Amino acid sequence: MKSVFKINEISKLYQIGADSLRYYEKLGVLQPRRDTNGYRLYGLHDIYKLNIIRDLRQLDFSMQQIKEYLDHQSIDSTLSLFHTEEALISEQIERLRFKQQLIQERIHVLSAAKNIETGVFTIKSYPDRPCLQLKMRITRDEEMDLAIKKLHQKHESKIRDFGNQLFGASVAVEELQAGMKEVFDSIFFILDRNARDYDDLLPAGEYLSLCYRGDYTQSAKRIMDVMDHASENGYTLLDAPFEIYEIDNRETIHTDEFLTEIQVRIAK
């Protein structure tokens, strides 16, 4: 059985770059000997250390931590390492479970959104909906994407998953009525109902709702349709209308698949 290996053989065997192997040597973790030509030769002692390095690196141990362990390897230090490794694995499992939950939620939301009936006026009742808001005049899709990123960056610690986050934009009604299309004066993320750290609120009440599919060039007309429907049916608008983006360019490049919901709080 072969007992010595050159650096290119070790690099290929462990899928480790030669630079990393030289770094391990510089740290004193590996101690290859040299042949008569000065080439590094790795022995079985180095192989056993590389096995440990590979396993611990997969668990995100730093090379300094690994060196400390190898320098003081004993039953007690190995048991301590195993306890640490077990805790790290438990953390990884929890993170994976959380990611799985987020994916399952997104699958449910998207599957339901595909079946939402559009072009139909409905009345929906909501409790208070806490939000994170950014006041900003927005007139183009590109500005909307930038505003969303700014809001996310500002509140990144409060938003558990950007991809799953439901967001919307409030309509600048006076500008819309003056003939200026697709003008919004703020964007917002809708948080979980039990959220306590928020800076805005969609008040509890009844909301007139209309969903539409397709690109945002129809946004102004659809919003006016909602406002006209409210007027024709004797509803009083209590706040400015807003759009909620159920399906957008986070999920599809096909604009005909976009799903937008217009809501406005009303009093009958």
N, C-alpha and C positions, 0 to 999 in steps of 0.2 A: 504493500500500500504506500502511496506517495506521502512523504512526510514534510516536504518543503514546497512552497509555491512562490512564484514571482508575482510582482505587484499587479500585472495585467491579468493574471489568472485569478487572484483574489478579487480584483475589481469586477470581473465577469461573474464569478461565483456568487458574490454577495450583492451584485448590482449597486456597487459603491464606486464613486468616482475616485481616480487616483489621488486627486487633490485632498479628498476627505481622508484617505488612508494616511497621507503625509501629515495631515493635521492631527490625526489620532496619535501618530508617532511623536509629533512635536509636544503634545500634551503629556506624553509619557505613558499613554494607555497601551499602545503597541510598541514592541521592541524588536523589530526584525533585524536579523544579522545581515551582513553583506558578503557577497561572494568575491572572488579574486578580481572581478571587473567592477566592483562597487555596486552591483545590483542588489536590491533588497530581496531577502528571502524570508518568507513568513512560515513559521513552524506551527505545530499542532497547538502549542501554548497560545499563539496568536489566534488560531481558529476558535478556541473555546471562548476567548475574550470577544471576538467578533460576533459570536452567537449571542452573548449577553448584550453587547452593544445594540445589535439589531432588535432584540426583543424589547429593550428598555427605550430605545428611540421611538418605537412604534407606540409607546405609551407616553410620549412627549417628555421623557426625562432629558435634561440637558447633559451635554458631554461632561461638564464639571461634576454634576451629580453622579454620573456613571463612573467617572474616574475615582471619586471619593469612595464609592462602593467597592470598586475593584481593589483599591489600595488597602481597604480594611475589611475584606471579605471574611465573614465568620458566620456561625450559625445564628447568632443574635442579629447581625446586620442583614442577613438574608431573610430572617423572619420579619424584621422591620420593613425590608423592601417589599416583601409579599403583602404585608398589611397596607402599605402605601399603594401598591399595584392594585389591590382589591378595591380600595377607595376610588382610585382613578377609573377603574372599569365601571364601578357603580355610577360615577358621575357621567361617564360616556353613555351608559344605558339610559340614564334619565334624560340626557340631551337628545338621544335618538327617539325616545318615547315622545318628548315634546315636539320634535320635528314631525314625527308621524302624526301626532294630533293636529298640527297645523296643516299638513297635507290633506288629512281626512276632512278637515273643515273646508278647505279650499275646493276639494272635489265635490263636497255636498253643495256649496254655494254655486259653483259653476254649473253643476248638473241641474240645479233648480232654476238658475238664470236662463238656461237654454230653453226652458219650457214656459217662461213667463209670457203671458199674453200681452201684446203691445197695442197701442192705439185705443185703449179703453180707460175711461175716467173712473177712478175708485176713490173711496174715502177710507183712510187708514187711521187707527188710533195708536198713539205712541206715548210711552212715559218720557220723562226727561232723558235726553240723550247728550251726555257729556262729550265735548269736542276739544281738539287742539286747533287753534285758528291762526291764520296769517292774513292780515289785511294787506292787499296788494291789487292794484289795477291790472287786469289781465285781458288781453285782446286777441291773442293768437294761441294755437295749440302748443307751439314751442314755449311760449311764456308759461303756459299751464304746467308743462313738464318741469320747467325750471322752478316754478313756485312750489310745486310738490316736493322737489328735492330739497329746497331751502327749509320747508316746514319739517320735513323728515330729519334733516341735519340738526335743526334746532331742538327737536324733541326725541332724538334717537333712543335715549334711555327709557322713554315711556312707551315706545312702540315695539311690541314684541316681535312683529314680523311685517316688514314693509310690503311684501308681496301679497299678504292677506288683508292688508289694511284697507277698509272701506273709506273712500274720501269723496268730497264733493266741492262745489263752488257756488257761491252766492251771487245772484244776478244783480247787476246795477240797473234797477228798474227804470229810473229816469232817463238814462242813456238809451235803454232799449226802446222806450216809448218815443224818444226823439229820433228813432230810426237808425241808431248805431247797433249793429248786430254783434253777438258774441262778445259782450263786455261783462266782466265779472269784477267784483270788488273785494273778494276774499276767497280763500280756500280753507278747507278744514278736514281733519281726520275724525271720524266717529269712533269713540272709545267704547270699551265694555261698559255696560250700564252701572256696574259697581265701582267704576273708576273714581278716584277722589282727587287726583292731581290733574286738573283740566283748566282751561282758560275761557271756555265759551260753552253755551248750552243751547241745544235745540229744544225749546220748551215742550212739555207734555201737552197733548191736545189732539185734535183731529186735523189730518192733512189731506188735501186734495192731491191725488197722484196720477201721473201719466207716464208710461214707459214707451220708449221708442228705440228702434234698431237703426243702425247706419251711422254715417259720419256726422260731424258736428255742424255742418253747414245748415242743417235743418233746425238747429238749436233754438234760434230766435223765434221762428215760426211756432215751434212746439210750445215754447214758454208762453207766447201770446195766446195760443189755443187754450192753455190752462187758465190763464187770467180771464179770457173771454168766457170760458165755461163757468168759472166762478161767478162772474157778473150775471150771466144769463140765468143762473140758478139761485140767485139771491144770497150768495156767500160773501162774507166780508173777509178780505185778505188781512191777516194780522201781522204778517211779516213779508219780507221779500221772498220770491220763489228761489229755489236752489236746485241744482242738479247733483245727482249721485251717480257715480260711474261704476256700474255693476260689472261690466266687461269692457275693457279698453285695450290699449296697446301693450299692457303687461301680459295679456293672455293670447292675443291674436294680431296678425298684421293685416287681416281682412276687415276693412272698415264696415262692411255689411254685417259683420258679426258683433260689432259694438252694441252694448245695451246700456242705455242711459235712463234714469228715472228722474222726473221732475216732481218736486214736492213743494207745497206751500201751505202754511198753517192757516186754517179758516175758522170762522164762526158762522154758524148757520142762521 
